[in-house]
Amino acid sequence: MMALALTSLPPRYATCRPCDVETEARMAAAIRDEVVHARRQIECHPKHAKGAPVAAGEPVWVVNFPLEEGFRAVDAILRRHDLACDCWNCRCDMVAFALNRYPARYGVEHEGRTHLLEEHRDRMRDELSSFLVQAISVVTTVPRHNFLTA
């Protein structure tokens, strides 16, 4: 249900602690509406008997596919840009910049498996690469790590 609701919302990434970002009333309402909508969809097509718990010891995780692929792609792109800073703060800023321009896509991992085909991962990484190249240009021009340590 969470993966479905999150995929329906526009991306909103920031490189600060969540408690530092105030959630606007309209964003809270949008989240609530998407969760209600996702719940209705899940109730129509459940993957298990109603009320049945997940088997003990079988963790289920919500996976943010663009986030995973964004961090994988930024490594390769940074290797080609000698002047770009590759500190953790700049990397996070670059990935946040790219993900805010890319549609959300969440899924579920169960028993170590997800249902995202490798060809879809490759395409997602390629699509994110163009945003990451833009991000490198922006972050290199105005790196925030200078402000974070001052």
N, C-alpha and C positions, 0 to 999 in steps of 0.2 A: 504494500500500500504506500509506504514511504517513497519507494523508488518511482512509482507511477506519479505520485503527487509532485515530487521534486522535478521530474522530467517535464511536467506541464508548466512549471514556473520559469520566468526569465532568469538567466544566470546573474548572480550578484556576489562576486568574489572581492575580498578585501585582504590586505596583508597586515591586519592588526587583530588583536584579540576580539572575539565576538562581543564581549562586554563593552568594548569601546565603540561599537557601531549601534546606533539607535535604530530600532525597527519602526518604520513609519506605520501609522494606523492602516493605511491602504495596503501595505505589504502584508501585515498581519491578517487582514481580511482576505487577501488573495490566497495566502497559505491555507487559511481555514477552509475556504471554498474548494481549493484543490484537494485537500484531504477528504472532505465530504464526498466530492466527486469520485476520487480514487476508491474510497470505501464502498460506494455503490457499485462500481465496476468489479471490485474484488468479490463482493457478495454475490454477484451474478455468475462469476467464474472462479470459484475457490479452487486452490490446489490441494486442499485437505478437507477433511470433515469439519463442519462448523464446530468451533469450540475445542477441537483437538489440538493439543499442544505440539510444538515441534519436538521430535524425539530427543530425549536427554542426551546431552553431549554433542549435538549436531548444531553448531553455530550457523546462523544465517546473518549475512552482512549486506548492507546497502553499499553498492559500488558506484563511485562517480567515474565513469569511463573516460570522459575528457580530461579530468584531473590526472588520472594515471598516465594517459597517453601524452598529455602536455609535459609532464615532468620527464618522460622518456625522450620526447622529441627535443626538449630544450638542451639536453646534453650534447646531442649531435650538432645542433645549430651553433651552440656556443663554441665548439671546437673549430668552426670555420670563421669565427669573428675574433680575431686576436685582440682587438681593442675593447671588447666588451668585458665587463666585470662579471666574474662567475661566483661571487660570494652568495651565500644562502639568501640574504635579503633581496639582492637583485634578481636572483632566479625566481623567487616567490613573486616579486613584482611583475616579472616578465610573464609568468604563467597566469597570474591573475588578470593581467591586461589581455592576454589571448583568450582566456576562458570567458571573460565578460563580452566577447565578440562572437562567441561560438554557442550554438544551442546546447542546452542541458541534455544529458543522456545518462540516466541512472539505470542500474540493474541490480540483480540479487546474486550473491555468491552463496552457494550451499554445497557443503562437502567439498570445498576447494574448487568448484566449477562455476563458471558463468556461462551465459548463453549469448555471448557476443563472438561472432565468427572472426577469425584472424584477418580475413579480407576487410571486414568492417573496421577493425582496429587500425589496420594499415591506412585505410582511406581517412579515418579520423585523424591519425598522426599527420598525414599529408596536408589535410585541410587546416589543422592547427598550426602547421609550420609557417604558413604565410602570415598568420597573426603573430606568431612568435618572432618572425623577422622584423615586423613592425615594432613589436615590443622591445626588442634589443635596441633599436634605434632610439626609441623614446627613453628607455631606462638608462641607456648609456649617456644620453644628453643630460638628463636630470636624475642622477642616482640618489636614492633616498638614504642610503647607508651613511652618507656624510651627515645627514640631519639626525639620524637615529643615535649616533655615537656622541653628538655634540652636547 
